[in-house]
Amino acid sequence: MSSFPSLPESEQQDAEYNNICNNHKHLLETLPKANGWKNRHLYNYNGFWLSPLVLKTNLLLHTYFKSHPTDIFLASFMKSGTTWLKALMFSTLNRHHYTFSDHYLHKHGPQSTFPLLDVESYPISDFTTFSPPRLFATHFARSLLPSCITSGKFVYVCRNPKDVLISKWLFMSKLRPKDIPPLSLDEAFELFSLGVSEFGPFWEHVLSYWRASLESPKKILFLKYEEVKKQPEVVVRKLATFLGKPLTAEEEEKGVVGEIVKLCSFESLRNLEVNKNGMEKFGKVVEIEKRDFFRKGEIGDWKNYLSDEMKERIDGITDDKFRGSGLSLREMI
């Protein structure tokens, strides 16, 4: 038995938080750094590039997050179709709670359905008031997540790296502070090819979930954005089964799958008033215009931006990185 009295919980949390802040400061002084897309610098932490704020959040996540056995996580590399999957997953899971004529998504953006773990403030946001199953989203690579989180169910969506590059460059350019020189496409392309972008390298990120999905297919559903675009109804059925709420014969007869796909289509979501105006807040300090989450959502938009030489370089890296993994993006590139 300890001869010292234990600290009150609030004091313990304060001590833990101060320790994390000191550790974070030390990491920023010692970790390799490179030019960022939104921030001035990114830092390489355990093989992945993170902004200062996201790095601190990761440290907090490991200390404060308490998992529930029913938790469900949507994971992705940035700009891989996360917003669309949030809408599809939420609507599939909650199809008995709303009518399609008066749905939650008619009045609230998809971002509100899944708290983003990458920017939430701990220990303030402990999520204890959430009803199960709790839904969370993250852009962290699998290896950066606490073990308590990786025991939950995951849906992971990946996308053609060339489309990811362009979508991310355009998105981050809007968020980049005015006191930092603009990031040109040539610069963004070079950084992306070297693996330097928020939450990158892209290829290692994808592989972290792909390999885990092979080991635990009942725990991780691995999707490709292009497949969702081509066969959304097939994916909705797959999601329903994976999430433990398979479609019934009666629901199939009533056309529920088609209604979910229609409700969550890119055009439908983009044209809703709630997604046209206002700001979406993430945590305490991050605010993004809602309309910025609905640019095009197209397959192959990269062709309007990348040269043949750029295409060949990205495709070559993709082939090299994924060789022997069993994962092919050839149909996507």
QUIKARA-V156234 format. One record per backbone hydrogen bond with DSSP energy under -0.5 kcal/mol. CO is the residue of the C=O (numbers start at 1). NH is the residue of the N-H. E is the energy in kcal/mol with one decimal. If there is no record, write none. Layout:
CO;NH;E
CO;NH;E
This chain:
8;12;-2.6
9;13;-2.5
10;14;-2.1
11;15;-2.4
12;16;-2.6
13;17;-3.0
14;18;-2.5
15;19;-1.9
16;20;-2.3
17;21;-2.5
18;22;-2.1
19;23;-2.3
20;24;-2.9
21;25;-2.3
22;26;-2.1
23;27;-2.4
24;28;-2.3
25;29;-1.1
26;30;-1.0
27;30;-0.7
27;31;-3.1
32;44;-2.6
34;42;-2.7
38;177;-0.7
40;36;-1.4
42;34;-2.1
43;45;-0.9
43;50;-2.6
44;46;-0.6
45;48;-1.5
48;45;-3.2
48;50;-0.5
49;199;-3.2
50;43;-2.9
51;55;-2.6
52;56;-2.0
53;57;-2.2
54;58;-2.1
55;59;-1.7
56;60;-2.2
57;61;-2.8
58;62;-1.9
59;63;-1.0
60;64;-3.0
61;65;-1.6
65;67;-0.5
68;71;-1.9
71;153;-1.6
72;136;-2.3
73;75;-0.6
73;155;-2.6
74;138;-2.2
75;157;-1.8
77;80;-0.6
81;85;-2.2
82;86;-2.4
83;87;-1.8
84;88;-2.5
85;89;-3.0
86;90;-2.5
87;91;-2.4
88;92;-2.1
89;93;-2.6
90;94;-2.2
92;95;-0.8
94;97;-1.7
94;98;-0.8
102;99;-0.8
103;106;-1.6
104;107;-1.6
104;108;-1.3
109;112;-1.5
110;113;-1.6
110;114;-0.5
111;114;-0.9
115;117;-0.8
115;137;-2.5
116;119;-1.4
116;120;-1.1
120;122;-0.6
121;125;-3.0
124;126;-1.5
127;130;-1.3
134;72;-2.8
135;115;-0.9
136;74;-2.9
137;117;-2.7
138;76;-1.6
141;144;-1.6
142;145;-1.5
146;149;-1.0
146;150;-1.7
147;151;-0.6
149;152;-2.3
153;73;-2.8
154;221;-2.8
155;75;-2.9
156;223;-3.5
157;77;-0.6
158;225;-3.3
160;164;-2.3
161;165;-2.5
162;166;-1.9
163;167;-2.7
164;168;-2.8
165;169;-2.4
166;170;-2.4
167;171;-2.1
168;172;-3.1
169;173;-1.8
170;174;-1.0
171;174;-0.6
171;175;-0.9
172;176;-1.4
177;180;-1.5
182;184;-0.7
184;188;-2.6
185;189;-3.0
186;190;-2.1
187;191;-2.6
188;192;-2.8
189;193;-2.5
190;194;-1.5
191;196;-2.7
192;195;-1.6
195;197;-1.1
197;200;-3.3
200;49;-2.9
201;205;-1.9
202;206;-2.3
203;207;-2.4
204;208;-1.8
205;209;-1.0
206;209;-0.7
206;210;-2.5
207;211;-2.5
208;212;-0.8
209;213;-2.3
210;214;-1.6
211;215;-1.5
212;216;-2.4
216;219;-1.8
216;220;-1.8
219;154;-3.3
220;222;-0.7
221;156;-3.0
221;223;-0.6
223;158;-2.2
224;227;-0.8
224;228;-1.9
225;229;-2.3
226;230;-1.9
227;231;-2.7
231;235;-1.9
232;236;-2.4
233;237;-1.9
234;238;-2.0
235;239;-2.9
236;240;-2.6
237;241;-2.1
238;242;-2.6
239;243;-2.7
240;245;-2.9
241;244;-1.3
248;252;-2.3
249;253;-2.2
250;254;-1.8
251;255;-0.6
251;256;-2.3
252;255;-1.0
255;259;-1.8
256;260;-2.3
257;261;-2.4
258;262;-2.4
259;263;-2.6
260;264;-2.2
261;265;-0.5
262;265;-0.9
265;269;-2.7
266;270;-2.6
267;271;-1.8
268;272;-0.5
269;272;-1.0
272;275;-1.4
273;276;-1.4
273;277;-1.2
278;290;-2.2
279;281;-0.5
280;288;-2.5
281;283;-0.5
282;286;-1.5
285;287;-0.6
286;282;-3.4
288;280;-3.6
289;292;-1.4
290;293;-1.7
291;294;-1.8
298;300;-0.5
300;303;-1.6
301;304;-2.0
302;305;-2.2
302;306;-2.8
307;311;-2.5
308;312;-2.5
309;313;-1.9
310;314;-2.4
311;315;-2.7
312;316;-2.2
313;317;-2.3
314;318;-2.5
315;319;-2.5
316;320;-2.4
317;321;-3.0
318;322;-2.1
319;323;-0.9
322;325;-2.3
322;326;-0.5
329;332;-1.6
329;333;-1.2
330;333;-0.6
